Amino acid sequence: MPTATAKLMNKIIERYDKDYDFIYLFSNDTVLDLYPKFGFEKVKESWFSLKTSDLKKQTDKKSALRKLEINKEDSKPHIFDIISKKRVEIDTIFNHIISANIEVINFYFTPDYNNKNIHTEFVTASNDILFVLPLLKEKARHFLFPLTSHS
């Protein structure tokens, strides 16, 4: 007889597998062996960063956005997410908020951004281990779920 955990996992997968491209969850060390039993695969996330010198320079336009106040020792702002009701151009936002002393922007999500100069590297140490139930064959090589989606 299936356990309560197995019943719950199977019910969730059955309910959502037809409506979504993938299902993901984060695990800790105590349940690493559980999720592969349901078809989930361990996946490495990536960090994303961009040198400000690689931003598309734009002409000054009036904006309600303010420049970020960054102390001189830390010239790398940490952007955890960009939330908007409409699609936004990252270059426009960054050109308005990035000060001259900022050299690198660190992203804690996968930027939807066509800039070939975005630097990526796999996350090597994390308290959260990502598992994905791939319902599509194609997977992005580098991605990072926003910290706001962790539970």
N, C-alpha and C positions, 0 to 999 in steps of 0.2 A: 504494500500500500504506500503511495507517495506521501512524503512528509508535508506538513503545512507550508514549508518554504517552497518545496517543489510545486505544489498546487498553485501558490501565489505567482511564482516566476512563470510557470506555463500559462496561467491566465493572462498575465500582462503581455507576454510575447504574442499569444494568440490574438489578443485584442488590438495590439498596435502594429504588428508586423506588416499589415497590408496598407497602412496609412502613412508610414514613414520610411525613409531611406535607411535608417539605422536606429538602434536603441543603444544608449550608453549609460554607464554608471561608474561611480568611483568606489573603490574598495580600500579597505585597510588590510593589514597583514593577517588578520584573524580569519578572513574568508577567501583567501586567494584561490583555493581549490574548488570553491563552490561554483563560480560563474562559468568556467569552461565546461562544466557538465550540461549547461544550457546553450552551448554554442558561442558564448562570448569569447573574444580573443583579447589578450593583453596588448595594448597599443601604447607606443611612446608618443608623448606630446612634444611640442617644440616651442622654443622661445623665438620671438621676432623682435628685430630692432632695425632702426633706420638712422643713418647719419643725416643730420639736418642739411648738410651740404648737398644731399641727393634729392631734396624736395624741389618740386617745380616752383620756381619763383613766380609770384604773382604781383600785379600792380596793387598798390594800396587802395583799398576800398573802405568805406565806413563800415564799422562793425561794432556790435554790442559786446563782442568777446574781449576779454582783458588778457594781457600778457601774463604768463605764469611767473610767479616770484620763486626763483630757484636760488639757493645759496651757492656761492662760488665753488665750494668743494664738490657739490653734487651737480654735475652738468648733464644729468640724464633723468628726464622726467619719466615717470612710470604711468602709462595709460592703461587702465584696467578695462575700459569699455567705452564705446561711443554709442549713445542711445538717442535716437531721433525718430520722429514720426515719418520723416521723409528721408530719402537717400541723401547723404552728405558727401561732399568732396573733402577727403582728408587733407589735401594740400591747402585748401582754403582755410580750414580750421587751424592747421598748424602754422601757416604763414601769419595768422592773426595772434596766436597765443605764444609762439616760441620766441624767446628772447635771444639776443646775439650770443650770450655765453653758453647756450645749450648746444651740445655737440651731437648727442645721440638720443633718440626716443626709443624707449622700451615698451613693447606692447604685451599685454597679458591676455590677449585674445588673438584669433586669426584675423589679421586685417584684410578686408575686402578691398584690395588696393593693387593696381597694376603698376608697380614700380619694381623693375628688375634688380634694384639695389637693396632690397630688403634682405637683411642677414637672418639666416635661420640656423638654429642648432638644437639638437635633441636635449630635452630636459633629462638630466642625469640623476638628480636627487629630488624626491618629492614625498610628502606624506600620503598623497593620494595616488592610487594606481588605477589607471583608466582601463576599463573593459568596454569593448564595442561588439554588438551583435550586428555584423555586416549583412545588410539585406541587399546591398548593391555590390557588384564585383569591383568597381573602380573605387580606389581610395586615394585621398590626397596624401602625399608623402609627409608634408609638414602641416600641422594644425595645432591649435590650442583652444580648448573650450574656456570661455571666460570664467574667471574666479567666481563670478556671480552665479554660475550654474552648478557649483559644487555644493554638496549638502553635507 
